[in-house]
Amino acid sequence: MTDRSRSFFGARLAGIALAVVPLAASAEDAWPPEIYNPTQVDGMLLLPLPCGGQIAFRRVVTDSVDPNSPTGPLSDRQISMGRAVDRSRGFIEFRRPEYLTGSLSDPATGERFYLIGAYEVTIAQYKAVMDGPENCPPAPQRKDVLPATDVSWYDAVTFTRRLNQWIYAGTSNHLASLSQLGVDNGFVRLPTEAEWEFAARGGLSVSDAQRNEPLFFGEGDLNDYAWFNSAASSGGKIKPVGGKKPNPLGLYDVYGNAEEIVLEPFRMTRTGRLHGGIGGFVTRGGSFLDQAKTLTSARRDERPFFDVQMNGEFKRRSQGFRVAVSTSSVPADLSQMSRLEAAVQEIERQVPGPAEDQPTQELARAAERIQNQSLRTEIETLNARLAAEFARRNELEALNLRAVLVNAVIITRELDLSLRSQKKLSFVISTETDGATKAGFETRLKQFVSEMDTFSGAYAISLERIAAYPEEIVAAQSRSMQAELNQQGQGNLLQFAAVLQHNIQSFRRDGRMRPIIDYLKKLVDQSMQ
């Protein structure tokens, strides 16, 4: 059996090498790769299915957590969902904040993540799960790589339930392979709206600014990435999965082809938030029946759970789904509960000192001594508002520190580039004999020196702001920042992040820029020798 034909459930939580876990021999032949991975790209995480099938996943990192951070167990990421829209869809897709973190984690890197299907669930995969393993369908053909459509929300949930039952069956080794990969008590389910949209936009593989754009791509046009309603595109027919280019995370058909059912019910949007009314279910991404101009990362629609004209569950020929893998949020290990409780106290911290000495704690103790129930309730309500406000303030401070650190890393790189340019120009000037040419180089050198003065001033401001925070908080945010830079493909900045750490310590000692500039010059001289 080749590595490509072996079945496995995910990546080792160390996140470095793709793990392949052999499974017991199946009564059915293993599917050829072009059925479960039509694009034949490497790096897919494969989950075994009944009847010799498999399903491909991508890992979606949401954030990086310092394991020693007291707030780590409750950290998450604020993301922006929706878009600035005209009034015609403002009640459906208005931009709003949301919070997200993966329930899976990598102890080696501190990364939190979830898995999401690289492709929409296909007819072959749907039949294998819904009919197998007792009644496996015939060997899948190319036509079975079409998305499974004309399914209801309940059908999609039943698919995940049956697949989980098969994985957890005591007579199989599929649960053992799942646990062997470090995904204890994991399960397959429909993705949430936030998970779907974060992944569709490109996750951490793109910058925050790129992720907030209406479309995940900047080059080419929609026809390169999606099947939509046009004679030059879908022609009014569903298409095999993986026929277009992927998004930055390697997900296919997030726009068009089949509109994708997600887990939670539909709610309209108001300015900056979801509306309180609960409706039907949500489909995301639009379909091959939609016009190109309506397909964006924010595209969402409401569908009814049941329909009178269908005499039952609502189904649509353009309606399919993809699945996700996660685990429970609250750890099964009760010893971890104290960390969660401590994280709540740390998130709401107002002043330095023990948790029991915080003003809100003192106010809570004072409220307990008040006999007037109305006044006591009023004080307790006010105390809850204060705790929430302190938590919001602390979160904003952490985000601000992270932004200042990123800015300081970029300035460190700019100072490095400026010093290198100055050194090269100084050498050229020292060897140049033509007066006019030499004067031109000297003018350019003065420009570099002037630019460096500007960068140095901005650098000093950044260092001063960073040094105002406790060292342990800076260290924790720095580690998280470096992990995110690496996740975004900006590993070239990590060397400057290391230099920044040295410069922060130097600035803490004496608050002077001169030693820092001298240190940068020394590094440049050493690297250019």
C-alpha positions, 0 to 999 in steps of 0.5 A, a space after each residue: 500500500 502506498 502512502 497516498 492510499 493509506 488512510 489517516 485522520 489529521 496532522 500530528 499536533 506537533 504540526 511538523 510532519 504529516 502522519 499516516 496511520 494505516 487502517 485495517 484491511 477493508 472489504 472494499 478496495 480503497 478509492 483512487 486518489 482522484 476521487 477524494 483528492 481530485 486536484 492531487 495536491 500534497 499536504 491534505 489531511 485525510 479522514 477514512 470513510 466507510 467502503 474504502 473512501 477518504 475525505 480531505 481536510 485542511 488545517 485552519 490555525 486561528 491563533 497562537 497561545 503562550 502556554 504559560 499565559 494566565 489568560 491563554 485558556 480563554 484567549 480567542 481572536 476577533 474577526 470581521 464578518 460580513 461587508 459594507 453593503 448597500 441597503 438591499 442586503 444590509 439586513 443579511 450581510 452587514 459587517 460585524 465582529 465575531 470571536 473565534 478560536 480552534 478547539 484543537 491545539 498543538 502543544 509544541 507551537 501553541 497554535 489552536 486550529 480546526 480542520 475543514 473540508 478542502 472540498 465540498 462533500 461529494 456524491 461518492 462520500 455521501 453514499 459511502 457514509 449514508 449507505 455503508 459500511 453494510 451496503 457499500 455502493 459500487 466503486 465511485 466514478 468520476 461523476 460521483 465527484 460532483 457535490 452531494 446536493 439536494 440535501 436538507 440541513 438534517 441530511 447534512 447533520 445525519 451525515 456527520 452523525 453516521 460518520 462519527 458513529 462509524 469512527 467511534 464503533 468499538 469494532 473498528 480502529 478508527 478511533 484509535 487512529 484518531 487518538 493516536 494523532 492527538 485528537 482526543 474525543 474529536 468529532 466531525 460536524 458542520 462548520 459554524 458560520 465564523 469557521 466557514 467565513 474565516 477559512 473562506 477568506 484565507 485565515 491566517 495565511 493572509 494579512 488582516 487587511 486582505 482577509 477583510 476584502 470582499 473577495 479572497 483573491 487579488 489576481 485574476 477574476 471570479 471565473 478562475 475560482 468559482 462556478 456561477 450562473 453564466 453560459 461561460 461558467 456553470 451553464 446552469 449545472 453543478 460541476 465536479 469539486 476542485 475544478 477551479 483554483 483554491 483560496 489561500 488556505 487550499 479550499 476549493 469552491 468556497 464561492 459558487 458551485 454548491 451553496 454550503 450548509 453551516 451548523 447554526 440557525 440564521 439570524 439577520 444582521 443589524 449595524 455591527 451585530 446579529 439581530 435577535 430573531 432566530 430563523 431557518 438555517 444558513 447557507 454560505 458562498 452562493 451557488 452555480 445558480 447565482 450571478 457572479 456579482 453576488 458571490 463574495 466571502 460574505 455571501 449568506 442566505 437563509 433557508 427554511 428547515 421545512 417547506 410546505 411545497 416540499 411536504 417536509 424538509 427543505 432541499 435544493 439542487 444547489 444546496 450541499 455542504 462541507 464538514 469540519 473537525 473539532 473537539 469539546 471546548 471545556 477540557 475533560 480533565 477536571 484539573 484544568 478547570 482551575 486554569 479556566 477560572 484563573 483565566 477569567 480572573 486575569 482577564 478582568 484584572 483591574 490593578 496589580 495584585 492578587 485576584 481577591 484584592 481587585 476592586 470588583 472583588 471588594 465591591 462584590 464582598 461589600 454587596 453581600 453585606 447589604 440587606 436591601 435586596 434592590 440596592 444589592 442587585 443594583 450594585 451587583 449589576 454595576 459590578 458585572 458591567 465594570 468587570 466586562 469593561 475591564 475585560 474589554 480594556 485589557 483585551 484592547 491593550 493586548 491587541 494594541 501591544 501586538 500591533 506595536 510589536 509588529 510595527 516595531 519589527 517592520 521598523 527594525 527591518 527598515 533600519 537594517 535596510 537603511 544601514 545596509 544601503 548607507 554602507 554600500 553607498 559609502 563604499 561606492 563614494 570612497 572609490 568613485 573618481 567622477 565628481 558629478 557621479 560622486 556628488 549624486 551618490 552623496 546626495 542619495 546617502 544624505 537621503 538615507 541618513 535623513 530617512 533613518 533619522 525618521 525611522 529612529 524617531 518612530 522606533 524610539 516611540 515604539 520601544 517606549 510604548 513596549 517598555 511600559 508593559 511588564 516584561 512577561 506580558 511583552 514576552 507572551 505577546 512577542 511569542 504569539 506575534 512570531 507564531 502568526 508571522 510564521 503562519 502568514 508566510 512572513 518568516 523572513 521577519 522573524 530574524 528582526 523580531 529577535 533583534 527587536 527583543 534585544 533592543 527592547 531590553 536595551 531600551 529598558 536599561 537606559 532609554 537611549 537610542 544610540 546604543 541600539 543604532 550602534 548595535 544594528 550597525 554592528 550586526 550589519 557590518 558582521 553580515 556584510 563582511 
